[in-house]
Every structure is written in C-alpha cells, then in structure tokens.
C-alpha cells in the first residue's frame, strides 16, 4: 500500500506540472548536492538512534548495540503505516531479540513520537517570525509544547483519568497496564532527559530542514534558512496529522504548496518536493530494507535455539 500510494503521489506531482518545465527544473539541479542532503538525513537518523538508546537504557532494556540498531532501522519501515502505529512493532522486535517484555519498550516508542512532535514544533516556532504574524504563531506553538509536557507529566491528572477508565467495562481490566506504561513514559519525560531528547530532536529534524534548504537554494538562491526550516517541518507536521502512511500525499502537497505560495513555479516546487522526499522518507525506507535481513536472521537464530 505505501509503495502504491507513493507512486500515485509521484505521478500527481509530475502531472500537475508542465512536463517540459519539470525536465528543465531537473536539469538545473546539481546532482553533486545529493550526497550532502543524504548525509544530513543520516545526521537525523543518527541523533534519533542516540535518543532511542538512551530511552532503552533508562527503561532497563539490555539489547546489543547491533540488534538495537537493526530494530531502529526496521522502525523506518514500520513508520510507513497509518499514524505510524506500526512503530509499536519495535517493542515486539526488542522482546523477540531478547531485550525483555514488549510492554517495557512501548513507552520508548511513545516518547520518540512525543519528542519528535515537540522538537518539530520548536523548529516551526523558531522559523515562524520571518513571516507576517509569525511571532503570534511562535508564541502559540511554544505554549502548546509547554502544555503537552505538562499534561504528560501531570501525575494527579493522569490518576483522575485512570480512575474514570477503571469504571468502563472494556478498559477497566486494562487500567493497571496503562498505569505502568504511563509511569514509564513519565520517567522518560523527566526534566533532564526531556531537555536532552528535545535538543536531539530539534537538531535532528533541523538537519533535514537544512538539506531541504540546500535543495531550495538551487532554484531560489536567496531563500531564507528560517523560512526553509518552517516549510519543511510544517509540511512534516501536516503529513503526521493526516495519519496517512508516511504522511504520503499530505506532506508532499503542503510542501509544494508552501513553496509555490512563496514565489517558486509549480515545476520547481514539485521537483524540490520529489527530491527532498526521496532523500528523507524513501531514503529511510531504503535503510529499513537494509536492516530487515539482519533482524530476520537474528530472529530465526533465536527461534532455532529455543
């Protein structure tokens, strides 16, 4: 499904631009820039892997570094699912590879999603003031980040919610499990670890934003870095909120629309979108495919031993 949807998105971007102009835009792109854009994507993945390792250690999960890296890589494949729900499969993989109960790892996956969102919102707030009225948007986003942190770390509020859930027929018996997950999640959102995770997230996604800016500069040499960070992370958030696999369609559409609204022609905007999404989303999927055989081999060997 994701591959089919991705193909439809590519076809849509190609068909909504003049073929002649799209080819002309491609010829203007310096392919020697691509390794630098991919390297910045690797910075993103590397920093997020550091955060993943920190979360596992905090939760008391002991998994060999190579296996942990394989699980993290396979997570890129699992993320191309509606709402990235498939990433919870990383908890199952950790369990199957000898890292302990899956339920212990679920908070790490949830904390990744929370700090990714908050880190991206911080970048959007950082870039928003370059636009008219952007200062107000920045203030709202910063307040939203603070509110999310407060809600996720508010023990008394959570206890009240869990008491209500305990009275429900279907969820009542599962409340102790939810309490355990929440308590572990709160431990990952403690002030020191949260500050470090947010910094890693902001720098990681900012690195991909810089890669986006490098591509945009091929067509708009005076493009603002802050505007590029805003555009890239804004499109990323739209893609995430769409709940579509990998944000396909929503992220590309919003990215191309933002570029077009800021003065770029349709062909240039669409080509930039194709290049950047290829160097971020589909590059990550490719790395996930490389990690998959290693994870499968370790799973097979463990099952054989048992």
Helices and strands as residue ranges (DSSP letters): H 2-15, H 19-28, G 31-33, H 34-58, H 65-78, G 82-88, H 89-96, H 102-128, H 134-153, H 155-166, G 172-174, H 175-188, H 191-217, H 225-241, G 245-247, H 250-261, H 266-279, H 281-305
